[in-house]
Amino acid sequence: MALLHHELTVALADGHEAVIRTARPGDARPLVRLLDVIAAESRVTLLMLPGQIPAREWRRRIAAAAERDTSLFLCAWAGDRLVGNLGISADAHPASAHVRVLGMSVARDSRSLGVGGALLDTAIAWATEQGAEKVELSVFAHNTPAIGFYERHGFVREGLRRRQFVRAGEYHDEVLMARFLAPES
Ligand SMILES: CC(C)(COP(=O)(O)OP(=O)(O)OC[C@H]1O[C@@H](n2cnc3c(N)ncnc32)[C@H](O)[C@@H]1OP(=O)(O)O)[C@@H](O)C(=O)NCCC(=O)NCCS
């Protein structure tokens, strides 16, 4: 069962705090609200379309992550508001069992405050402690803020898949990024 051992409280750049903790079934509806709004932003950053992933699917994903040693689903709360989420799980193929795949997002008005960095640092520390060797992710090629964010967190570009996705009738290129984890000393 992959759960964060404790909640983390982080100080944000605006003077407020965020709590980072393992997602719970009751987070499903707030996740729908958070991600539907992000999915509707004019700059496309998520594969999903607004309204595409219902609360029951988030409940299933939260439960699935809790059942597996190799998956973690994190939420970031600022007071009573869900402001970010991160999912990390083992690559599906046994030959890639040393690899973890990550996806994340932060509410627009909570960006550049340190929420994303705190979520990512927490996931990287958890994956390192687990003995994972590599964390990979996929980002739209036009999502330069996210690519810069990941680069500043030690990720490097590993590849480009052109016209990999069609979302709402539009083609998007995909950048593959990865970070190798330092073995525990
Ligand atoms: C990419 C994303 C997850 C980053 O999350 P975030 O909460 O904005 O990340 P942070 O606040 O930790 O860092 C962002 C910037 O804020 C600034 N910042 C962070 N903490 C700060 C602090 N305490 N004081 C001042 N500035 C700070 C940093 O300059 C940082 O710059 P960088 O992005 O160039 O590294 C977020 O922009 C997002 O959700 N975007 C939309 C969805 C998306 O693109 N998801 C990724 C799909 S692959």
The ligand as an SDF file (V2000), in Angstrom:
LIG
                    3D

 48 50  0  0  0  0  0  0  0  0999 V2000
    3.8550   23.1150  -14.2880 C   0  0  0  0  0  0  0  0  0  0  0  0
    3.2050   23.3520  -12.9370 C   0  0  0  0  0  0  0  0  0  0  0  0
    2.7760   22.0050  -12.3620 C   0  0  0  0  0  0  0  0  0  0  0  0
    4.1960   24.0070  -11.9860 C   0  0  0  0  0  0  0  0  0  0  0  0
    3.5670   24.1730  -10.7290 O   0  0  0  0  0  0  0  0  0  0  0  0
    3.8130   25.4940   -9.8310 P   0  0  0  0  0  0  0  0  0  0  0  0
    3.0340   25.3260   -8.5900 O   0  0  0  0  0  0  0  0  0  0  0  0
    3.5670   26.7100  -10.6140 O   0  0  0  0  0  0  0  0  0  0  0  0
    5.3700   25.3080   -9.5340 O   0  0  0  0  0  0  0  0  0  0  0  0
    6.2710   26.1790   -8.5310 P   0  0  0  0  0  0  0  0  0  0  0  0
    5.4850   27.2910   -7.9590 O   0  0  0  0  0  0  0  0  0  0  0  0
    6.9290   25.2530   -7.5840 O   0  0  0  0  0  0  0  0  0  0  0  0
    7.3680   26.7190   -9.4950 O   0  0  0  0  0  0  0  0  0  0  0  0
    7.0110   27.5550  -10.5780 C   0  0  0  0  0  0  0  0  0  0  0  0
    7.8370   28.8380  -10.5440 C   0  0  0  0  0  0  0  0  0  0  0  0
    7.4210   29.5810   -9.4160 O   0  0  0  0  0  0  0  0  0  0  0  0
    8.5410   30.2320   -8.8530 C   0  0  0  0  0  0  0  0  0  0  0  0
    8.5370   29.9890   -7.4010 N   0  0  0  0  0  0  0  0  0  0  0  0
    8.3030   28.8230   -6.7880 C   0  0  0  0  0  0  0  0  0  0  0  0
    8.3970   28.9720   -5.4480 N   0  0  0  0  0  0  0  0  0  0  0  0
    8.6820   30.2580   -5.2390 C   0  0  0  0  0  0  0  0  0  0  0  0
    8.9100   31.0090   -4.0740 C   0  0  0  0  0  0  0  0  0  0  0  0
    8.8530   30.4500   -2.8480 N   0  0  0  0  0  0  0  0  0  0  0  0
    9.1740   32.3220   -4.2150 N   0  0  0  0  0  0  0  0  0  0  0  0
    9.2210   32.8720   -5.4420 C   0  0  0  0  0  0  0  0  0  0  0  0
    9.0390   32.1980   -6.5810 N   0  0  0  0  0  0  0  0  0  0  0  0
    8.7680   30.9130   -6.4840 C   0  0  0  0  0  0  0  0  0  0  0  0
    9.7770   29.6420   -9.4090 C   0  0  0  0  0  0  0  0  0  0  0  0
   10.4350   30.6830  -10.0760 O   0  0  0  0  0  0  0  0  0  0  0  0
    9.3100   28.5910  -10.3910 C   0  0  0  0  0  0  0  0  0  0  0  0
    9.9420   28.8330  -11.6040 O   0  0  0  0  0  0  0  0  0  0  0  0
   10.1320   27.6690  -12.7130 P   0  0  0  0  0  0  0  0  0  0  0  0
    8.7630   27.1660  -13.0610 O   0  0  0  0  0  0  0  0  0  0  0  0
   10.7630   28.3580  -13.8070 O   0  0  0  0  0  0  0  0  0  0  0  0
   10.9400   26.6060  -12.0560 O   0  0  0  0  0  0  0  0  0  0  0  0
    1.9770   24.3080  -13.0740 C   0  0  0  0  0  0  0  0  0  0  0  0
    2.3880   25.4280  -13.7950 O   0  0  0  0  0  0  0  0  0  0  0  0
    0.7720   23.7090  -13.7590 C   0  0  0  0  0  0  0  0  0  0  0  0
    0.0150   22.9760  -13.1600 O   0  0  0  0  0  0  0  0  0  0  0  0
    0.5390   24.0450  -15.0340 N   0  0  0  0  0  0  0  0  0  0  0  0
   -0.6600   23.6180  -15.7330 C   0  0  0  0  0  0  0  0  0  0  0  0
   -0.7750   22.1220  -15.8530 C   0  0  0  0  0  0  0  0  0  0  0  0
    0.4940   21.5490  -16.4000 C   0  0  0  0  0  0  0  0  0  0  0  0
    1.1410   22.1190  -17.2630 O   0  0  0  0  0  0  0  0  0  0  0  0
    0.8400   20.3670  -15.8710 N   0  0  0  0  0  0  0  0  0  0  0  0
    1.9840   19.6600  -16.3530 C   0  0  0  0  0  0  0  0  0  0  0  0
    1.5590   18.8090  -17.4850 C   0  0  0  0  0  0  0  0  0  0  0  0
    2.9070   17.7620  -17.9760 S   0  0  0  0  0  0  0  0  0  0  0  0
  1  2  1  0
  2  3  1  0
  2  4  1  0
  2 36  1  0
  4  5  1  0
  5  6  1  0
  6  7  2  0
  6  8  1  0
  6  9  1  0
  9 10  1  0
 10 11  2  0
 10 12  1  0
 10 13  1  0
 13 14  1  0
 14 15  1  0
 15 16  1  0
 15 30  1  0
 16 17  1  0
 17 18  1  0
 17 28  1  0
 18 19  1  0
 18 27  1  0
 19 20  2  0
 20 21  1  0
 21 22  1  0
 21 27  2  0
 22 23  1  0
 22 24  2  0
 24 25  1  0
 25 26  2  0
 26 27  1  0
 28 29  1  0
 28 30  1  0
 30 31  1  0
 31 32  1  0
 32 33  2  0
 32 34  1  0
 32 35  1  0
 36 37  1  0
 36 38  1  0
 38 39  2  0
 38 40  1  0
 40 41  1  0
 41 42  1  0
 42 43  1  0
 43 44  2  0
 43 45  1  0
 45 46  1  0
 46 47  1  0
 47 48  1  0
M  END
$$$$
